[in-house]
Structure formats: structure tokens, C-alpha cells
């Protein structure tokens, strides 16, 4: 038995970028032929694509975890690693993507519309790409960046032409079962539909889609009953059809009060999204379907209330889903309203991708005080944070290369202007270190060996234990005269 799933939570992970390769070309009579390490491949993206052949989120319900392919590492001989495969997930038209905070971040409307949920990590550069005039044979390569990891919620809002609204047991399921091939659950006892049903109705040479969604009750706009689970599926409909039970035996209900109660809920409901060209629910064309006229008393009731609804300008159709009375007139009446809507609102086209390059002179980083460290600073910025992720801190030459990059970017100078002093804590991304402004950076230095940096080999460089001691003295944890912890 198929299940209709209209809300799922996905745990998505893009592919990690491949690491760059550290390699030196060697052949007979040419032992040091220069660096030839290739670049790592890019990690695959996680992409959502609108597919009109998909009608439910059922597949994601059973497989909520998805990961794109990883980029392959670079190899010697200037061979770059292969890019990771993108993970393309097909979603139904009308799917809304919500972030972890519940706010909409994408509205998937229009066949072929694409949305990149998680971007794959960039591949690291090999040592061949890092060679320069001052660094002719780098003994390091850059690491690949990790891919993005996100939790998103997908909500499906039906893209039906007509939405059937009404109290439970008003006959919506029976109606859709006789005018389309849909087979919703129908029984001879009162109950409400728990999942939306979608039916395709043939009208002449054309078709329209009709959604039979869970029954509406007073208070639904505040979440009572099925509440918002129902109202979400009528946001995109072109026409709303009130299905009224004219044979209802409850003394406190009648067709007019039923429709008024439903209209009050529709007016109170505010959509989370503003549908372009669709307007508020109160602006949708209305149709009143007076059902069960095969019952004599119901036929009399239908005639009594018809004038009330026609006075509002709403078309009224008296039908019997069981006896198949008045169905043709209803189908053609709905089709005329849908055709007028289609003419005024052409199908949504796939969203165009707009690239907005960052200004060349835009600020690339920001220096802030560290709230957790009295004398600490935090460097914020996409570029320095990316460089931190790409650095192999077990390789001194790679660390020296990072220092050169940060100095050329202006981080060193900005820290001095911000009041940073020797030994203070500086955090970039997930890495914290003690700042030493006396370490030369951004200048050409003679290399003393592959994978090493002379700045970290000097004998006068303050060791880790000495830096820790000075830090404790500054914070008052150690009395320099007694040299004991307080």
C-alpha cells in the first residue's frame, strides 16, 4: 500500500575535497625534476531538482541520510584527482525547503528548478601548483576542504488546480473517487481522511488535478486537529471548492454555518510563503458543492441554501457522488475557472541562477575581541578560515606558507592596529595559536629543507613551555618572584 508523505527531515552531507599531492619528478639522470604533485578533486554537491514525475516525499522518509561523492586525492605526474559525483535528489513540484531554524530557504516551483543545499569541499592544491620563485620545490600540499553538512526539512504543498475543503465525512473522498481514478478510503461510517489524495480529472480533451485533503474543523488555523497539515496543501490551488453535506443530521449544523466556519478558518490562516501571483486564500475563486442530494431531505436543503451562496457570486452545484448526479456540470464548471487561472498565471519557469561576484575591494576579514579570552582576538572571514582548513599543521613549511598568506592579506597589520600583543591568543576557524609578531612573514626566505621552515628552526625562538609561563604571568596565575601557582 502506498503512503503519502508530505514532510521529512533530511540529513545531507556534501563530499569532501581531495587532498593535494606532494611529489617530485624523478627519472634516470634527472633525480630532482621539479614538483609534480597534482591537485585534489572537488567534492560533490547535494542538489535538489524539481521533477514532475515525483509526487511524494516517500523515498526520503525511508532514507533520510544522503551524502555526495568525495573528491579523489591528487597524484604524482601532475595527475589531478577526480571530482566527486554530485548527489541529485528529485523532489515534487511545490516542495518548500526549510532550514534548521524553520525558516524557508527555497521554494521549489517550476520543472527543472535546481537548488544546491550543500556545496562540496574544494580540492587542495598539489605542490606543483604551489611552486613559486622563492619556493621552487614545496615540500607540502594543501588539504581538501570538508563538504557542507546540513539538516533541512522538506514540506510538500500540493500543486493541484482545485482544492476540496469541507468538514469530515462531507463526501470529498467519495467525490474524487467517482470523477477521477483516485482510490481513497471510503466507508459507511464517519471518519476523516488522514492523508491528501490527488486525482486527475479528464474534461473533454484537457485535464485538471483535484486535491482531496484532510477534513477541516474550527480552530485549524491555530493548529487544532490536523490543522496546518491540511491548510498547507491548499496554498497553491487555483480554485477552492466547498463540499457540503446536505444530509447532515446534527442539529447545530447546516450548510450555511459549515461554509461560514470554513471561511473563517481560511481567512485566519496566514501562509508562511507569499506565492507570486497567487495572492491570499481569501482571494481564490470559490465553488459550493452541495452533496448527497440523492437523500430527499438533502435535496430540499440544497434548494433552500442555493440562493444564499449565489448571492455571494459563488457558483453552486448540487450533486450526489453515490448516485453520480450533477458530476458533469461540476467538472466543466471547475474546468472553466481553472482555465481562466491558467491563462492569467502561466506555468512557473525554472529559476534563473544569478551570480553576484564579490567586490574586489570588499573587506575579506574582520578582527574581533574574543569573549572567552580577555586578551584574545578572533579573525573572521571566508578566506582565512578556508586557508586554516587547508593547512597541514604537522608540516612546518605548510604552516610557514599559511603565515605568508595571512600576512599578505593584511591580518598581521590588522592585529597590530587592534591592539594585539605578543603571546595573545588568536583564533581563526577551529584553530587557536599564540601570536608572535616578531616572526617574519610575507617575505622571501631561504629554505633549509623540504617540509621545513627556517622560522621554526631558529634557536632563539621561544618554546612552548616558555610561552605558557609568560601567559600565566600575564594573567596573574604565577608570581614571577615565587614561581608558584596561586
Buried (B, 14 or more C-beta within 10 A) or exposed (E): EEEBBBBBEBEBBBBBBBBBBBBBBEEEEEEEEEBBBBBBBBBBBBBBBBBEEBBBBBBBBEEBEBBBBBBBBBBBEBBBBBBBBBBBBBBBBBBBBBBEEEEEBBBBBBBEBBBBBBBBBBBBBBBBBBBEEEBEBBBBBBBBBBBBEBEBBBBBBBBBBBBBBBBBBBBBBBBBBBBBEBEBEBEEEEEBBEBBBBBBBEBEEEEBBBBBBBBBBEBBBEEEBBBBBBBBBBBBBBBBBBBBBBBBEEEEBBBEEBBEBBBEBBEBBEBBBEBEEBEBBEEBBBBBBBBBBBBEEBBEBBEEBBEBBEEEEBBBBBBBBBEEBBBEEBBEBBBEBBBEBBEEEEEBEBBEEEEEEEEEEEEEBEBEEBEEBEBBBBBEBEEBBBBBBBBBEEBBBBBBBBBBBBBEBBBBEBBEEEEBEEBBBBBBBEEBEBBBBEBEBBEEBEBEEBBBBBBBEEEEEBEEEEBEBBBBBBEEEBEEEEEEEE
